[in-house]
């Protein structure tokens, strides 16, 4: 093995056993297979098996599993060994192992600095991170390390230097990969909050242009943590993304005020006008508290307003199944199909399958799927196989997918594992896709990026 092969394996998950399958194999008691593959270049097997051995106190054996991978100089393997050392109380060995890689920057530097800071080296870690502050990942680590090093004010001054007065990002892709102004403001607010200067943190966050990242709003979370619900309500009323409303509803639910949370989502403009995300959150809230009928009604209203929006239809179908009302979901799909002149492409049709199986049995679902014009396609096979598997007919599901290989290879491997036929799954997962044939005149490559 070499670092390039390991890196390709880790980035593409192609021609190898991906981590989720490794865990499934272990869960079914086939440790011998994982151990065997760990010794044959399967990185995710080696990582999982080394951790299992470490948890069992077989530390020398765990290190032996990792040794050939670490010997390639590949950082992810070294990181796993360092993590094991630290978990065993051997922090000095972890630090010595990881230190040479920190010079490369990036993830290796972030890991090493955090490791060092956890074990009495916060001041050194801060100085290592300082030159890379323009990288938002390293800047985040620097802010965390600064707390341990007692350098909050120094970190705050450093961040101030990266908040230009004449620029604010207007999209997530602006200044991507570097410390943009909004990210710097968010980190500065974290420092002020932990210093007990909550009002300053709030004022800083109010100056951001982009307020929500990955579905969360830092200001809303801060207001919720400090019980400043009146300010959170005021902020939610102006938040166009709805994440402040979501956070306020979470707080109300946590406090037992379910009606208050429901009313919040059903504010004056209503969940439908308020957008599908608010409706989804409301439906989930209602379902959690035994009000499934109301949850179905909320998503049905959304489906009426946005006909054919597949994620809304999937949510509606799932709620109907949970409430034992599959016919309601089918009725809505029937109406949508009629409104489209009787046409229903597979991307909407397959939403029917679990509803049909629940109301009329799996054979009825399979019969309708077979009759669909796209029912013999590789992309349809995935959904039909799931119906077969859910009905306890996994061998038939495998037979169906086998006719469409290499498409749906991962699904087929998962079904093999469910039948404890691990060797078949491994053989399938380790196959590489054949090079395409035809008139393509470009340069074909199996290497990332794709």
N, C-alpha and C positions, 0 to 999 in steps of 0.2 A: 504494500500500500504506500501511497505518497500523499502529501498534503493537498495537491491539486485534485486528486480523485476524491479525497474525503470532502473537500470543499464543494465539489460538484454534487456529491451525494447529499450533503446537508442542505444545499440551496435549492436543488431541483426535486428532491424526494423521488427521483426516477431511478429505476433499476436497483432499488434497495428496499429494505423493510422500514417503512416510516414509523415514527415513534408511537402513533396511536395503535398500530398493529402490534408492535412489540408489547405494549401494555396488555392488549387483548390476549396475546399468546401466554404471557405470564399469568394473567388472571385465570386461564384455563389449566394451569398447572404444568405447562410444557416448558419448564425451565431449561431442560436439557437442550431444546432447540435454540433457545436464546443464547445459552452458553456456547453452543457449537458455532452459531453464526457470528458471535462476538470474536471468535478466534479466526474468522475467515474474512475479516474486513468490513463487517456490517457495523458501522459506527453507532447507530441508535441502539443496537443490541448490546454493544460493548458498554455504552454509557449506562443503560438500564441495569445490566448485569453487575457492573462494578458497584453501583449504588446499592443493589440488593445485598451483595456480599458484604459491603461496608456496614449496612444496617445489622447484619448478622454477626458482626465482630470478626469477620474473615478478612482482615485488612490487607494482609500480604497478598492474598488471592485477588482482591479488588485491584490493587496496584499492578499486579501482573497482567490483568486483563487490559488495563489502560496503557501499559508500557509501550507496546509497538505503535500505538497511535501517538502518544506523547513524543516518541522518538522521531517522528516525522517533522516535528517543529510546528505542528498545526495548533494554533492557539485554542480553539474550542476544546480540544482534548486536554491541553494543559490546564485550562480553567476548571474542568471537571475534577482533575486530580487535586488542584488547589482547594476547591470547595470541600472535597473529602478530607483533606488535611485539616482544614479549619474546623469542620464538624467533629473531628476526632480530638480537638484540643491541641493541634500541632500547628498553630498559627505561624510560628517563625518559619517552618518549612514551607507553608503555603506562600508566604511573602517572598521567600528566596526563590521559589519556583516561578512565581509570576513576574518578579521584578524585571527580568531581561525583556519581557514582551511589552512593558509599559512604554518604552521608547517609541514604539510604532504608533502610539496615540490611539484614538478611537475607542472601541469597546474594551480592548486590553487595558488601556490607561484608566478608563472609568472603573473597571473591576478592581484593578490594583490599588487605586487611590481609596476606594471605599473599604477594601480589605485592610489597608494600612491604617486608615482612620479608626476602624473598629478596634484596633489593637495597639492604641497608644501613639500612632504616628500621624495624627490629624494635621499638625502643622506642616509636616513634610508633604503630606498628600495635597494640602491646599496649594503649596508652591508648585507642585507638579501639574496641577490642573490649571493654574492661573494663565499660562500662555495659550491655552486652548479654549479660552472662555467664549470665543466666537462660535464654537460648536455648541448648540443648545443642549446636547446630551452631557457634554463635559461641564457646561455651565450649571446644569441642574445638580450634578454631582458636587461641584464646587460649593454651591449653596448649602447642600447637606453637610459637607465636610466642615464648612465654616462654623457651623453650630458647635461641633465637637472641638474645634480648634480655638473657639472664643474669638473668631474673626468676623463676626457679623457685619460690623461697620465697614471693615475693609472690603468685604464682598459687596456691600451695598454701594460703596463708591465706585467699585469696578463696574457694576451693572449700570449705574448712572451714565457711565461713559459710552454705553451701547444703546442709549435711548435717544436717537436723533430727533431734534425738534421739528424737522421738516419732512419726516417720512413716517407713515403708518401703513402696514400691510393691509391690503383690501381683499385678500384671498389666502387660503391655506397654502398656495403654491408660491406666493411671494416670499422671497428670502428663504426658500426651503433649504433645510439642512444647516442653517446658521442661526445665530442668536438674533432674531428679529426684535423689533421694539416691543411688540406685545408680549413675547416670551420673556423678555427682560423685565417688563413691568410685573408680570405674574410672579417671577422669582423674587423681585424686590418686595412684593406684597407678602410673600411667605416669610421673608426675614422680619418685616415689620410686625406681622402677626405674632410670631414666636417671641418677639421682644416685648409683647404686651401693648404695642402701639396699634391697636385695632383700627382706630379712626383713620390713621394714616394709610393703613393697608387698604381700607375701603376706598379712600380717596384715590389711591394709586390705580386700583382696578377700575374705577369709573372712567379713567382716561384711555382705556384700551379701545382699539378699533374692532378687533375680532374678539368676541366675548366668550365663545364656546369652543371647546376642543374635545373631540371624541365624545360628544354628547353630554359633556359636563360643563358647568359654568363655575369658575373659581370663586367669583364674587357671591353667587347664590350659596355655594357650599360654606363660605366663610360666615355669611350672615346666619345661616342655619346653625352652625357650630356655636355661635355666640348668642343664640336665642333672640336675635333681633328680627322678629317675625314681621313687625310693622314695616321695617325697611325692606324686608324680603318681599312682602306683598306689593309695596310700591314699585320695587324693581321688576317684579314679575309682570306687572301691568304694562311695562314698556319693553319687555324682552321679546323680540320678534321670533326668536328660536324656540321659545317654550320651555327651555331647560330650567329657568328660574321657577316657573309654574310647577314643573315636575318636582323640583327639590322641595318647594313649599308643601306640595301634596304629600310627599314622603314624610315630612316632619309631622304633618297633621295625622297621617295614618299611624305613625309611630306613637303618637300621643293618644291614640284611640279615637280620634275625631274623624271617623270614616266619612260621615255626612259632610263635614267641612271640606274634606279632600274631593269628594264627589261634586260638591257645589262649586269648588274652585275650577274643576275641569269644565263644568257646565255653566261657565260664567255667561254674561249677557249675550255674547255673540254665539254661544253654543258650540258644542264639540265639533259639529260638522263644519261650520264656518271657521272654527279655530284650527282646522287642519287635521289630516289623518294621524299624525303622531300623537296629538293630544287625545284623539279618540281612542287610539290603541292603548295609551296609558290608562285612560278611564275604563276601558273594557277589561283590562287586566286587573285593575283595582276592584271592580265589581265582581269579577270571577273569583278573586281571592277571598271575598267575603260572602260567598254563597249566593250571589245575585247574578247567576249565569244568564237568565232570561234577559235581564237588562243589558248585559254585556253583548249578547247576540244582537239586540236591537240597535245598540250603538254602532257596531261594525256593519250591520246591514244598511243603516242610513249612510255610512261612508261609501259602501259599495254602490248604492244607488246614485250618489253624487259623482263618483269616479268609476263608471262602469269599465270593467276589463282590467283594472289595476290589480295585477296578480297577487302582490303581497297582501293587499286588503282582503282579497278573496281567500287566500290561504288562511289568514287569521280568522275570518268568518267561518270557514269550513272547520278549522280546529276547534273553535268554540262550540259549534253545532255538535261535533263529535263528543266533546267533553260533557255536553248537556244531554246526550242521548237523543239528539234531534237531527239525525242526518238528513231526513227528508226536507227540513227547512233549508239546509244548505243546497241540496239538489234543486229545490224549487227556485232558488235565486239563480243558480247556474242555468236552469232551463229558460228562465225569463230572459237572461242575458243572451243566450243562444238564439232565442226567437227574435230578439231585437236586432240581431245580426244576420237575419235571413236564414237561420238554420246552420250557419257556419260556426265551427268551433275548432280552432287549431289546437294542437297537442299541448302547447304551453298553458292553455286553460283547461283542456279536457282532463288532464291527469289529476287536477284538483278533485275531480269527481271520484276517483278510484276508491279511496278509503271510505268515502260517504256511501258509495254503492255497496262496498263490501260490508259495511256496518248495517245497512238497511235490508239488503237482499242477498248477502252472502258473497264470498270471494269468487265463486264461479260466474255469477252475474257480472261482476266487475271485469273479470277476465274476458268474458264473451264480448262485452261492449268495447273493451280495449282492442281486441282482435279485429273487430269490425271497423275501427277507426282507420281512415286512409293512411295515417302515419304509424299505425300500430305495429308495423314490422320493422321499424327503424331502430337503430342502436340507442338513440336517446330515449325512445319509448321503452326499450327493454329494461332500463334501470327502474322505472316506476312499476312496470308489470312484475318484475322480479320481487320488488318489495311486497306487493300484494301476496305473491306466492309464499314468500318467507314468513310474513305475518300470519299466514294461514297454516303454518307448520309444514309447508311443502318446499323446504329449502333445496332439496335435490333438484326439483323442477326449476327453481329459480337459477341454479347453477347451470343447468342444461340450456336454459334460454340465453343466459349471458354468454355462454360458450360459443354460441352461433354468431356472436357479434364482436368477438375479440379482434383487436386489442382494446376496443372501447369497453368502458366499465370494468376494467381489470381490477381496480381497487374494490369495487362492490363485490365482485366474484370472490376475491381473496377473503373479504370479510365474512362471506357466507361459508367458505371452507373452514375458517377458524371457528365459526359458531358450531360447526359439526365436528370439531376437534380434529380436522384433517389439516393440521398445521403444515405438514410437508408440502402439500399441494399449494397452500397459500404462499409459502415461501418461494417455491418454484415460479409461481405466477408473478409475484412482486419483483423478483430479480430479473425479469425479462426486460429488455430494452425495446422501445418501439422501432419497427423497421423504418428505413429511410423511405420517404414518399416517392412514388413513381409518377410519371406523367411529363408534361411539357414545361415544368417549372424551370426557368432559366437562371434563377438567382443562386446564391450560395446557401446550401442547407447546412445547418449545424444543430447538434444536440446540446451545445454548451450554452449556459446562461450568459447574458440576459437574452430572453426570447423576444 
